[in-house]
Amino acid sequence: MIDIKTITNIYFIGIGGIGMSALARYFHAKGATVSGYDKTKTALTEQLNKESISVHYEEDVTSIPLNPDVVVYTPAIPTNNKEFIYCKENNFLLVKRSDVLQWITANSFNICVSGTHGKTTTSTMIAHILRHSGFGCNAFLGGIAANYGTNFWSSDNNVVVVEADEYDRSFLKLHPNLAIVTAVDADHLDIYGTAAAVEEAFVAFTHQVKNEGSLLYHASIHCGNQLNKGVENFTYSLNNTQADVYATNISVQQGAFHFSAQTPKGLIADLQLHMGGMHNIENALAAIWVAKQLGIDNYKIQAAIASFKGVKRRFEMIVNTDKHSLIDDYAHHPAELNALIEGVRTLFPNRKFVLVFQPHLFTRTRDFGNDFARVLQKADQVILLPIYPARELPIPGIDSAWLASKMSAEKTLLMNKESLLQWANVNKPELIVTAGAGDIDQLVEPLKNILTQ
């Protein structure tokens, strides 16, 4: 393990990833020279360039610093990437993002949020409460916090809030003081193989909790009785009064949730959350539990929750007028899509609901095809974009037409990005939701312009 204080020059292969960019910003804030490669120019990589973190977009070994202290790579990078091969052949210190997070958190008080969904919003809420209340924390987030326009911030307080990612078993390199498990559903089966192996990894993660630490997990988790019972255990739920943390007196007023939170340290009343989706109340409950564990006053928690603006691409309201609404969300798993659809229905029970979905990964589409089809059809109309391949090569027979064949032909359309925008321009849908973990967010601004012109 390296002493991170000795790192003065660091290079990232795949710097545009949400987790990688947070690390890049961390080292830049510490005064190190930071640069990197990514295959795609995005708003995030452009922002990194503006922050004096040099990013290039062609595989070019001459752009790699001569003697970097460390080269960090994302597991999503193909093994035939020229820069990856060059660094390996020249014996550079080549490590994964998870290794660097392990170094950073080796001597800090760690709040680690895991789960197959919900972890980005929950970890961002926690970090926001700690920042807004003045408690302070270092935050490494899996999304852009709307309050601050970033996925990283630092503090003199040696407390780290980190999204504990199950992909590639990365979270097994973290040692939490406070750990949260939001959900344990089958996902990343290209890595794990079976749902049972996913559960085993989450069980192992809870055994990483430090001896004096505490664990909070959702009351519905099937493997809850297998989690680490050697530390203090708590459960949470939306409204299950048998859980240790739950909500009461939930109402919707002027587009915001009003509720009270019952916790092991007492009731917090008069909470306001300006986010759609009942699942976000549950995320807030987990964040409130952390705040109470840290001794933060109720009035500070109330103020922080009320001021929370959400996370980019997590039930993000782009347009909301009397005539049109546009919501953008990162949902890419059937359970996430189900929560998204239910949240939309809660806010807009009388509007015709068009869901534009970009499947993410051929393997995920194949493994959960029936579940995707069942959930997607809860929308009034579904538009399927081509599968976003990310790190994968195509699988014969697995495409959006295959997924559409499992769905109602009357309510399902196949389109590419260009034809979607043409369709939207003609039809001007009153409620449209874009969902997916690929590059579907590139459609948000054009759709916004169509609906508001």
PyMOL commands that set and color helices and strands:
alter all, ss='L'
color gray80, all
select helices_A, chain A and resi 4-6+18-29+43-50+61-63+82-89+97-104+119-132+167-173+189-192+195-206+224-226+278-293+298-307+334-347+362-367+369-376+400-404+417-427+440-452
alter helices_A, ss='H'
color red, helices_A
select strands_A, chain A and resi 9-13+33-37+54-56+70-73+94-96+109-114+138-145+150-153+159-163+178-181+214-218+232-236+246-253+256-263+266-273+316-320+325-329+353-357+381-384+412-414+431-435
alter strands_A, ss='S'
color yellow, strands_A
deselect
rebuild
show_as cartoon
